[in-house]
Amino acid sequence: MGNTPLIELNRIDALPAGVRLFAKAEFFNPSGSVKDRAATAIIADGIASGKLSKDKTIIDATSGNTGIAYAMIGAAYGYPVTLYMPANTSAERKSIMRSFGAKIIETSPLESSDGAFNAVREEVAKNPEKYFYADQYNNPVNPFAHYNGTGLEIWEQTGGKVTHFIAGMGTSGTFVGTSRRLKKENNSIVTVVVQPSSPFHGIEGTKHMETTIKPGILDESLEDSVVEVSTEQAYEMTRKLAKQEGIFVGISSGANVSAALELCHTLPSGSVVVTILCDSGSRYTSDAFWNV
Ligand SMILES: Cc1ncc(COP(=O)(O)O)c(C=O)c1O
């Protein structure tokens, strides 16, 4: 878990002189996404605190990747797993979760991640004794996994040279934990949010924060600025990363790189920008955007 490679992106676009762009290849985690970090830490914390005992089912709302991570870890440790997610979560993700033996409850795609979040809370309120509610949107262990992992790794892998960190937000765990760690190491590091340009977007795994329920772990004081990305820009960059860099990733990774390049073009020589490649493109092969 963790210690993923930091890849320099130097074929995707001509960057301003002296500006370098790196991406953390989170698809190298064991279940294939950045969410392995939070899920592992949350389950380990549940076991250590005694809240997750052998008679409990791990339950949470997920846009897919955290669910895959819970399902993998649940199978390995012998805990049943129940996952609530919008029905339009990609077929590949649902089939991976089912392969690990998890139970899936689908919620209305029109309500996006909020629908899954509200439905899981209702179920936990009805039968609290049955579940270990991982609650990735409000559990401080989620950003802490990135504080101890992703943020520290970026600091060390750049030899302390990182000047900017830029990433999108789902639960916000990656952005909050990583930014908090980087600013602790060097308070002048600038941390930038990538946000879908519309509430109705196709950047799976990310939230349009202004129009959805804000996660309890979100810390807006870490947001130095925001770069908006449209679904089309994210699709286009996802295709370019595959064809021009040989990096096969999902749409939120395309959004992150698209926004990171926009940021790079505003920066002076000496800037070192780091973003996140959240998951692998193999989770989205049935999506039509690949065929444009
Ligand atoms: C594909 C993808 N990208 C980005 C994110 C956002 O990560 P975080 O929840 O740490 O904000 C997620 C979260 O599930 C995701 O699945």
The ligand as an SDF file (V2000), in Angstrom:
LIG
                    3D

 16 16  0  0  0  0  0  0  0  0999 V2000
  -11.5930    7.9910   -9.5090 C   0  0  0  0  0  0  0  0  0  0  0  0
  -11.5090    8.8570   -8.2960 C   0  0  0  0  0  0  0  0  0  0  0  0
  -10.8660   10.0150   -8.3980 N   0  0  0  0  0  0  0  0  0  0  0  0
  -10.7880   10.8590   -7.3460 C   0  0  0  0  0  0  0  0  0  0  0  0
  -11.3410   10.5560   -6.1330 C   0  0  0  0  0  0  0  0  0  0  0  0
  -11.2550   11.5620   -5.0100 C   0  0  0  0  0  0  0  0  0  0  0  0
  -10.5120   11.1300   -3.9250 O   0  0  0  0  0  0  0  0  0  0  0  0
  -10.8830   11.6350   -2.4620 P   0  0  0  0  0  0  0  0  0  0  0  0
  -12.0770   10.8560   -2.0240 O   0  0  0  0  0  0  0  0  0  0  0  0
   -9.6870   11.2930   -1.6260 O   0  0  0  0  0  0  0  0  0  0  0  0
  -11.1800   13.0750   -2.5250 O   0  0  0  0  0  0  0  0  0  0  0  0
  -12.0230    9.3570   -6.0010 C   0  0  0  0  0  0  0  0  0  0  0  0
  -12.6860    9.0100   -4.7450 C   0  0  0  0  0  0  0  0  0  0  0  0
  -13.4060    8.0480   -4.6400 O   0  0  0  0  0  0  0  0  0  0  0  0
  -12.1010    8.4800   -7.1030 C   0  0  0  0  0  0  0  0  0  0  0  0
  -12.7620    7.3110   -7.0250 O   0  0  0  0  0  0  0  0  0  0  0  0
  1  2  1  0
  2  3  1  0
  2 15  2  0
  3  4  2  0
  4  5  1  0
  5  6  1  0
  5 12  2  0
  6  7  1  0
  7  8  1  0
  8  9  2  0
  8 10  1  0
  8 11  1  0
 12 13  1  0
 12 15  1  0
 13 14  2  0
 15 16  1  0
M  END
$$$$
